[in-house]
Amino acid sequence: MWFLIVDDHPFIRKGLIHVLHNGISGSDLVIDEADSFDAAMELIRVHEYQLVTVDISLNGKSGIQLLKQIKVEKPLLPVLIISTYGEDQCAIEILKLGAAGYMSKHTAAEEIIPAIQQIRNCGKYISQKVALLLAEASHESDTKNCRNGYKIFSE
């Protein structure tokens, strides 16, 4: 497997590399690193990665801008967002932009290997917390639509 880790903190990149090497068996594991939008896009344009992990907060252009650009140039490339922001803050919006998954850096060490396996098997990673948020958002939307429908039908 060929991964690209995009984070502006070298310590985080090295930690993710360590977790990946310990959690994924096989000698064909290759992991590249980038610390910015420009460095990441330069690598993505040259290599055929199986997965890119991206932090939302990067120096210069943001990880969200990077996700959008990746989806323009390589729409089938899975992007897993790993951020300090909690799932309840922006996970649903990130998924709507085309990310294959979203996880907090607080749980990444435990969740990243199962997340990668799920992305490889299903194309998406949805944590239990994000699944609950999606269900709540769907319920709120259904309730709103039902109320609006009730007004229409009662007039």
N, C-alpha and C positions, 0 to 999 in steps of 0.2 A: 504494500500500500504506500501511496505517496501523499503526504500531508503538507500543508502550509499553515503555520501558526503566525497570526498577525496580532501583535500586542506591542505597545510602546515601552513595556517594562521587561528588561532582559530576565529578571528573576522569575517572572510569570512564565515566560517562554521556556526557560530551562526547566521549571517545575512541570509544565505540561509535557515536555519532551521526556522527562524521567517517567512520568505516569504512563505515557504511551508505550515507551520501551518495555516497561514492566508489565503492562496489561495486554499487549498485542504480541502474540507469538509469531515467529517467522523471521527469516533473515532478510526478507524483501521489504522491510519497513524503511522508508526514507522520509525524513522530516526536514523541511526547510523553514526558515524564519524570515519574518519581515517586521519592521518596526513602524511602518507608515503606509499610507494609501499608495503613494508612488512606488515604493519598494515592492509592495504586494502586487500591484498591477503589472509591474515589470516581470515578475516571476510567473504570474498567472498567464500572461501572454505567451510565455516561452514553454511552460511545462504543462503536463496533463495530470493535474492533481485529482485524487479521489475525494478529498475533503479539505476545506479551508475552515479554520477557526478564526474568529475575528472578535476583537474587543470593540465595544461601542466607542470608547474614548481613546482616540489616537491623536498624536500631534499633527496639526494641520487639518486635513480633511478627516471627517469622522468615520467610524466603522459603519455607520448607516449609509453614508455616501459610498463607501467601498462595497457594501452589499448591493446597492443599486447598480453600481458600475459592473460588478461581476455578473449580475443577472442580465445586463445588456449584452456583455461580450461573451459570456459562457453560461447561458441560462440553465444548463443541466448540471452545473457544478454545485454540489451541496455545500452550503455555508452554515456552520454552527456558530451562533453568537454566544460568547462567554463574557459576562460582564459583572461589574460590581453592583449594578442595579438589580433589584429584586424582580422576580417574574411578574409581580403585580404592577410594576411600574411601566413596563413596555413590551412584554413578551408577545402579546397578541398583535400589536402593531408591527413588530419585527417579523412575525410569521406572515402577516399579510403582505409584507414587502418581498417575500419569497425565501426567507431563511428556512433551512431544513430543520432548525431547532434553536432553542434558547435555553441557556442555563446560567445560574448565578455562579460567580467565582467561589462563593462560599460552599457550594456543593459539587463543584467541578471535579475534584479529586476522586470522589466516590462515583459520580454519575457519568464521567466522560466515556469510559469503555462501553458500558451498556448503551449509551447514547449513540456512539459510533456504530455499534452492531445494529441498533434499530434503524439508523439512517441507511446503512448498507442493505438491510433487508426490506425496509418499507418506504424509504425515501424521506421520512420525517421522524423527528424525536419530539415527543410531547411528554413532559414530566407530569407527575400526578397533580402538582400545583397548577400548572398551565392548563391541564385538562379541566380542572375545577373552575378556573377562571373562564375558560371557553364555554363551559356549561352554564355558568352564571350569566355571562354576556348573552348567550343564546336565549336563556330564560327571560332576561330583561327585554330583549328585542321581541320575543314572542308575546310577552305581556303587553308591551307597547302596541304592537300590531293588532292584538286582540282588542285592546281598548279603542284604538282608532277604528277598527272594523265595527265595533259595537255602535259607535257614534254614527257611522255611515248607515248601518242597518236599522237604527232606531229612528232615523229622520224620515 
